[in-house]
Amino acid sequence: MTTNRREFIERLGATAMLGAIPLTTMNPALREFVQPEPTSFEEFDFSWTNKLKGKAHKAIFDCAEIESGFGVWRAGMWEGQYHATQGAKPSETQTVLVLRHAALVLGFQQDFWDKNNIGPDDKVTHPLTQQGTTSNPALLSSTRNEIPAQFDALMLPAFINKGGIVLACNVALQFFSMGLAKKAGITEEEARKRSVAALLPGVTLQPSGVFACVKAQEAGCNYVRAS
């Protein structure tokens, strides 16, 4: 048997094995490679790509891990630096932030975090103290004495308010919804409905985070691994 044929058979067998594993018990690292129940592609909005047209400097920040929210912070830094050091105008810069894999939860509102115990379950740490926290680290505010005022501009609401594009992974959301359904004793359809409703205003769901990264690069964005 040739090496290529042997590799093909081994991969085929591995695919079959993956199909036999319950998705809720699968290693989280493998989940993004196994599509959950299909979602109608008619519900996805791709109009965000229009905001990238005509921009001289644009980047896509790929945020896959919670990492105390640092991926969101990184996405909010570079535009101001370009304006200050490169003479770029605000109208010439644009940032796309993709929340995928474990980082999907950074796109959820704080009350959803509280209701579903996201902070403790995911062992989230505060970005400054590195202590466990129940707060979404992308939504902290100096008005609640959670961070110094100088960091407010790096939070997700500020990023969105200044025109940043935030995209969320539908595959990650499907798996999150499956876990929520089991935890809350509700149907997966209801869990998905609650999860979608909990996304921050301005967060746009995409077929997958990988899809969103490719789409942004096709529109001319430079790729940056944010977390």
N, C-alpha and C positions, 0 to 999 in steps of 0.2 A: 504493500500500500504506500503511495507517495505521501510525502510530508503534507502537501497542500490538502490532499483528500482526508488524511487523518485529522488535521486541524479542523476541517469543515465538519466532520462527523462529531468531533468533540464539542464544537460550538453548538451544533444542532442539539446534542444531548443536554448541554447546559441550559439552552433555551427551554427545552421541554421541562427540565427540572424546575426552572424558575416559574413556569406556568403552573406547576403543582403546589407551589408554596403560597400559603395565605398571605395576602399583601400586608395585612396588619401585623404579621409577625416577621416580616422580611427585614433584614438589615437596612437601616435608613440610608446607608451609602449606596444601596442598589436601587432604591425606589424610583429615582429619576429616570432609570432605564426601562422601566416597565410602565406602560401607559395604563392608567385606570380607566374606568368606564368613559367612553367618548363623550365629549361635550360639543354641542352645536357650535361650529365655527362662525356662525352668523352673529353670535353674541360678542365677539371680540372687536374692539375698536382700534384701528390702525392709523387714525387721523393724526396721532402724535408725531408721525414722521414729517408732517407738514411744517412743524415748528423747527425742523432741522435745516430746511431749505435756506440757502443764502448765508448760512453761518460760516464764518471763516475758521473758527476754532470750536470744535465740538468733541465731546468724549462720552463714552459709555462706561459706567462703573458697575462691575459685576459683583454683587454682594450675595454670597452664598451662606455665610455663617453669622450668627448673632453677634458674637465678639464684642459685647458691651455697646453695640451700636456704632462702633468705630467706622464701619463701612459707609454709613450715612454721613458721618462727619467728614470723611475723606472726600466724598462726592461734593461736599459744600465748600471745599477750600480753594480749589485750583482757579476758579473763574476770577475771584478777587485778586489773586496773585498775578494772573495774566493781565488784568486791567492795570495793576500797579507797575509791573515790570516790563510788559511788552507793548504798552500803549494801546491795547485792544479796548474797544468800546463794549459796554454791556450788551449792545445789540448784535455784537459779532460773536458772542460766546453762548454755548448751550450745553447742558449736561443731562444725560439720561442715567437714571439709577435703576438697576434691575434687582428686585428682591426675590430670590429664589432659594430652593432647598430650605435649610433651617432658618434662614433670614426672612422668610415670608412673614413671620409673626411680627416683625418690626413695622409692618404696614397696617397692623390692627390697632384700633382705638383702645385707650387705657381701660375703659369699663369692661371691654371684652377680655382683656388680660385678667382683670380682677375676677370676673365671673368664672373663668375657666382655669385659673391657677397657673397661667402660662409661665410666669417668672420662676416660681419654685420648680415646676415640672421640668423646665428646660435649663435649670441651674444658671439663670441669667445673673450677671454681675454688674454692679454700678460702674460706669466708665472711669470715675475718679477714685472711688474708694476700693474698687475691686471686691466689695462685699456682696453677698447675695442680695437681690432686690426683687420686689414684686412689680416694679415699674418698668414700662417699656423704655429702654435707654435712648430711643430715638425721639421720645416725646417729653424729655425732662425740661424743666423750666426754672429760671431763677426766681420767678414770682412765687414759687412754692418752696423756695430755698433748697432745690435739688441740685443745682449747679450754679457756678458763678455766672453773672450776666454775660461775660465775654463769650460763653459757649452757646447762648440762645440762638445765634445766627446759624449754627451748625445743625440744629435740630430739623427733623423732617418737615414740620409745618412751615418753618422759615424757608426751607429749600423749595417747597411747593409754591409758597406765596411769591417767591421771586422768579417763578417761571420754570423751575426744574421739572423734568419729566420723570415720573415714578411708575415703573411697570412691575406687576406681580405675576408670579408663575402659577398657572392654572394646575399643573401637575402637582406641585407642592400643596396647593389649596385642596385638591381632591384627597390627597393622603391625610392632610390635617383634618378634613371633614370626616373621613372614615374613623379617625381616632376619636374625634369629638362625639360622633354618633354613638360609639361604643361606651364612652365615658359618661355621656349624659343620658343614655338610654332613649335616644331618638333615632329617627330614620336618617340615612345618609343624605337624602334630599333636603330634609329640614336642617341638618347640620351645615350643608353647603350654603343654604339660603342665609343662615345666621352668619356664617363666615364672610360671605360676600358683603352682607349689610354692614359688617364690622370694619371693613376696609376704610381707611381714612379718605375723606373727599380728596380727589385729585390722584388717587392711585388707580391705574388702569390695568385690568387683568389681560394677560396674553396667553396664547396656547401653552407656552412653557417659557421658563427663564432663558434657556439656551436659544430658543427661537427669537426672543426679544433681543438677546445679545447680537445674534447674527443680523437681524433686521436693522438694528442701529448701526452696525458696522457697514452694512450695504448702503446706508444713508450717509456714510462718510465719517462716522464717529471713530475716534481712536479708542482702542480697548484698554481698560485699566482694571486689574483685579483688585477689588475693594476690600475683600475679606476672605 
